[in-house]
Amino acid sequence: MKLNLLDIQLSSSACRAFCWLGFLLLLAAICCWTWASLCYPEVPLALFYTALLVGIAGWLLGFLFSSDRDRGFLLWTTVVLHLAAVAGQPILEDDHYRFLWDAHQFATTGTPYGEPPEAYFTDTTLTPEFQQLVGDINYPEIPTIYAPTNQYVFLLAYWIKPAAITPLQAIFALFNLLIVWQLLKHAPVRYVLLYAWSPLVLKEVVFTAHVDGLGAGLLFLAAAGLCSKQRIVGAALLALAVGVKIFAWLLVPFLLFRQKPVVWLTFCLACLVIYLPFILQPGSEFFALKTFAEQWQFNPALFAVVIQWLPPMPARLLMAACFGAFLLYYWLHYCRQLQQSEQRPWPRADLIFGILLLVSPVINPWYLLWVLPFAVCRRHCWPWISSIALMLAYLTWLNLENYLNDPYSLPIWISLLQFSLITISLGIDAKRYHHRRVMAA
């Protein structure tokens, strides 16, 4: 007899049957998304969310009834799910047009940081594929926001096949499979399954090819190296991670503090190598980042409350000050841990990125990818409930075909539902933490 997570006595074969059922339900959901993405110009929301509910059911069954003996089962089913997703096209997103355009600019002009896409609207020298593609880019008046590591990956996909998203999806799928394999070295199978089978991960890393999965994965590998004996490799991976998105810089002080000079030197040299081709040419991602930081707002949590009483810029500064105070507090706590531990402790990246999202003016669903690899090693439910709740953020007025409101904003009831679910999950974790404290007393 086998005791599963529900404390129900079931045989191993019964638990495996439930795991199989979970896999088949999730695979059916992914195949439905793939089919819909190929058959519809815009995937109907009703179809998308119906498949999502089926996928969530399968995901939960896999988590509840899997065990550490299911390692092989988890690996090959994850490969199948990724293959099914690679066969599809991006769903409810248009960021991939920017990825493909950046690759074209990098390949043909030597830099993606030159003229914004709108400068090419009337360029008749573009191929028909790129003439159509450049018109589909959002915020075409702004040069690219994507940092150098992303650009190298975009260029690699361009060399495989220009103006096609499938090569980029395949690259990110292969990298994500590597992350799953590495996670199995650090956590039990059922908690790795939460990441490997996550509908959000499959949707954002593979279907939509968002770069946050690449950045978070590189950061996880860097932390694994720098907190073990692979410090030189970890430093190089950390440089690649900060070359994906500015988020990764938050962990740099924690991971490099009290490291040997050769580790610091490796990190600095790797950053120089990554940025050097773009330093020698005009333009960078920092102009677009500045615009993003000053103006953009989407699906905020605490920021949405503060902005009711303060103008936008003071509200942003207040949230930044609150986050800075948290970072200082956690830095002092981490330094104490470092002094008391024989082995270098992992910084709580899940907590750092979670608080960052809490105060941020922008919470896109794919931003949670920075939390999830690190959450696998922590038995909290808030990251995983958040990964489902934030998928409601696709219900923008634009996707709802309501053109009387701001197309990139959400109905108020969607925001309330999202953050109510997340608040409940935080309450569950707080109760479990209190229970453990009482039992340990």
Number of C-alpha atoms within 10 A of each C-alpha: 10 15 14 17 13 8 9 11 13 14 13 17 11 14 21 18 16 19 25 19 17 25 26 18 22 28 25 19 26 28 19 20 27 21 17 19 21 16 12 9 10 14 19 15 14 9 13 18 15 12 21 22 16 18 24 20 17 27 26 20 21 27 21 19 25 27 22 13 12 16 17 11 15 25 17 11 17 22 16 13 23 27 18 21 27 26 19 24 24 26 21 19 15 13 15 23 20 23 28 25 22 28 26 21 18 19 17 10 11 14 22 29 26 19 17 15 24 16 12 16 15 10 11 9 9 13 11 9 11 20 16 13 18 20 15 16 19 14 12 18 13 18 23 26 20 23 24 25 21 23 22 15 18 26 21 17 23 23 14 12 13 19 21 17 23 21 20 28 27 21 19 24 25 15 17 24 16 13 22 21 16 16 24 20 10 14 16 18 25 24 22 27 25 20 26 29 27 22 23 26 24 23 21 23 27 30 31 27 29 25 26 21 27 27 26 27 25 24 30 26 23 26 27 20 20 25 19 14 10 13 23 19 17 27 31 23 26 31 26 25 29 24 23 24 20 13 20 21 15 15 18 19 11 21 23 20 11 13 14 11 10 12 19 18 14 20 22 15 15 19 22 13 12 19 16 12 12 18 11 9 12 11 16 21 18 15 15 17 17 12 12 15 15 13 11 10 18 16 24 19 19 14 22 19 11 17 16 10 10 13 10 18 13 13 21 21 11 16 20 15 13 15 19 13 12 14 16 12 11 17 15 11 11 17 14 11 16 18 10 11 9 8 11 15 18 18 20 17 23 21 15 20 21 19 15 21 21 17 23 22 26 19 19 16 20 22 22 24 27 24 23 29 25 25 23 25 16 14 11 17 16 19 24 20 17 21 23 20 20 24 18 16 20 20 18 21 17 16 18 14 11 11 10 8 13 12 14 15 17 21 15 9 8 18 20 12 14 20 17 13 17 22 15 14 19 18 14 15 16 13 12 13 13 12 12 11 10 9 8 7 6
